[in-house]
């Protein structure tokens, strides 16, 4: 097998994560700046996303919604791909970028084979960030400077 064969494989696999549920893990070294995957799913309105969220059973804070600058939402739970399994971290190795109304996940730094891929969700909620709300969106990333929540700072 030559080296070009190894780069034809996907750069990640999905398996159980210590952070939360499932996660995406690098199958090889991923250099800084590499486009890893597009976040895909059904495009819906914010109103439809709120309705879907309200109708969910169980852990109501867990969604696969990704907000676009236009106000539209990508619902990775409906027609989505493996990008929906990339977990949050307060010290991420990836970042999500919106380009022409699409979301792409890029490596922020060199990522080692076997390392879990993650980005800072930076969830933005208008309501007051109470202790209860922060617990609802608790972060389990284990980073040295973990802020304890997936919510973005209101400051």
C-alpha positions as CSV (number, residue, x, y, z in Angstrom):
1,X,0.0,0.0,0.0
2,X,1.4,3.4,-0.9
3,X,0.9,6.7,1.0
4,X,-1.7,8.0,-1.4
5,X,-3.9,5.0,-0.5
6,X,-3.9,6.0,3.2
7,X,-5.1,9.6,2.4
8,X,-8.1,8.3,0.5
9,X,-9.7,7.0,3.7
10,X,-11.9,9.4,5.6
11,X,-10.0,11.6,8.1
12,X,-12.1,10.4,11.0
13,X,-14.3,7.6,12.4
14,X,-17.3,7.8,14.7
15,X,-17.1,5.8,18.0
16,X,-18.0,6.2,21.7
17,X,-16.7,9.3,23.3
18,X,-15.6,10.0,26.9
19,X,-16.9,13.5,26.4
20,X,-20.5,12.7,25.4
21,X,-22.2,9.9,23.6
22,X,-20.5,9.4,20.2
23,X,-17.6,11.4,18.9
24,X,-15.4,11.8,15.8
25,X,-11.8,10.6,16.1
26,X,-8.9,11.3,13.7
27,X,-7.9,8.2,11.6
28,X,-4.6,9.9,10.7
29,X,-2.7,13.1,11.4
30,X,-4.8,16.1,10.2
31,X,-2.6,19.1,9.5
32,X,-3.6,22.6,10.8
33,X,-6.0,24.4,8.3
34,X,-7.4,21.2,6.8
35,X,-11.0,21.2,5.8
36,X,-12.3,18.1,7.6
37,X,-16.0,17.9,6.8
38,X,-19.1,20.0,6.0
39,X,-21.9,20.1,8.6
40,X,-24.9,18.9,6.7
41,X,-28.6,18.5,7.4
42,X,-32.1,19.8,6.6
43,X,-32.3,23.6,6.3
44,X,-35.2,24.9,8.5
45,X,-36.5,28.1,10.0
46,X,-35.7,29.1,13.6
47,X,-39.5,28.7,14.3
48,X,-39.4,25.1,13.0
49,X,-36.3,24.4,15.0
50,X,-38.0,25.6,18.2
51,X,-41.0,23.5,17.5
52,X,-38.8,20.4,16.9
53,X,-36.9,21.1,20.1
54,X,-40.1,21.4,22.1
55,X,-41.5,18.1,20.7
56,X,-38.4,16.1,21.7
57,X,-38.5,13.6,24.5
58,X,-35.7,13.0,27.0
59,X,-32.7,15.3,27.1
60,X,-34.2,18.4,25.6
61,X,-30.9,20.4,25.6
62,X,-29.3,17.9,23.1
63,X,-29.9,18.9,19.5
64,X,-28.0,18.8,16.2
65,X,-29.0,22.4,15.3
66,X,-26.4,24.7,13.8
67,X,-27.4,28.4,13.3
68,X,-26.4,30.3,10.2
69,X,-25.9,34.0,10.0
70,X,-29.1,34.3,7.9
71,X,-31.2,33.0,10.8
72,X,-31.8,29.7,9.2
73,X,-30.9,26.5,11.0
74,X,-29.1,23.3,9.8
75,X,-30.7,20.4,11.5
76,X,-28.0,17.7,11.5
77,X,-30.5,15.3,13.1
78,X,-32.6,15.3,9.9
79,X,-30.6,14.4,6.8
80,X,-27.3,15.1,8.5
81,X,-23.9,13.5,8.3
82,X,-21.2,12.4,10.7
83,X,-20.2,16.0,11.4
84,X,-23.1,16.0,14.0
85,X,-21.0,13.7,16.2
86,X,-18.2,16.2,16.7
87,X,-18.4,17.2,20.3
88,X,-17.8,20.5,22.1
89,X,-14.6,21.5,23.9
90,X,-13.5,24.6,25.7
91,X,-10.0,24.0,24.2
92,X,-11.0,22.9,20.7
93,X,-8.7,21.5,17.9
94,X,-11.2,22.4,15.2
95,X,-13.4,25.4,14.3
96,X,-16.7,25.8,12.5
97,X,-16.7,28.4,9.7
98,X,-19.7,29.6,7.7
99,X,-18.9,30.1,4.0
100,X,-21.7,30.9,1.6
101,X,-24.4,29.7,3.9
102,X,-22.7,26.4,4.5
103,X,-20.8,25.2,7.6
104,X,-17.3,23.6,7.3
105,X,-15.2,22.2,10.1
106,X,-11.5,23.0,9.9
107,X,-8.5,21.9,12.0
108,X,-7.3,24.7,14.2
109,X,-4.0,22.9,14.8
110,X,-2.3,19.7,13.9
111,X,-4.5,16.8,15.1
112,X,-2.9,13.5,16.1
113,X,-4.2,10.1,14.9
114,X,-6.7,8.9,17.5
115,X,-7.5,12.3,18.9
116,X,-11.1,13.3,19.3
117,X,-12.2,16.1,17.0
118,X,-14.0,19.0,18.8
119,X,-14.9,22.7,18.4
120,X,-16.3,25.3,20.8
121,X,-20.1,25.2,20.3
122,X,-20.3,28.7,21.8
123,X,-24.1,28.3,22.3
124,X,-25.9,31.7,22.4
125,X,-29.1,32.0,24.4
126,X,-30.8,35.3,25.1
127,X,-32.1,34.2,28.5
128,X,-30.3,34.8,31.7
129,X,-27.4,32.3,32.2
130,X,-28.5,30.9,35.6
131,X,-26.7,28.1,37.3
132,X,-29.5,25.7,36.3
133,X,-29.2,26.7,32.6
134,X,-25.4,26.3,32.8
135,X,-26.0,22.8,34.2
136,X,-28.4,22.0,31.4
137,X,-25.7,22.9,28.9
138,X,-22.8,21.5,31.1
139,X,-19.5,20.9,29.4
140,X,-17.7,17.6,30.1
141,X,-14.6,18.3,27.9
142,X,-12.1,18.0,30.7
143,X,-9.9,20.8,29.4
144,X,-7.6,22.5,31.8
145,X,-9.5,25.8,31.3
146,X,-12.9,24.3,30.9
147,X,-15.6,27.0,31.5
148,X,-18.1,24.3,32.7
149,X,-20.7,25.1,30.1
150,X,-21.2,25.0,26.3
151,X,-22.8,28.4,26.5
152,X,-20.9,31.3,25.1
153,X,-20.0,34.1,27.5
154,X,-22.5,36.9,27.4
155,X,-19.6,39.4,27.9
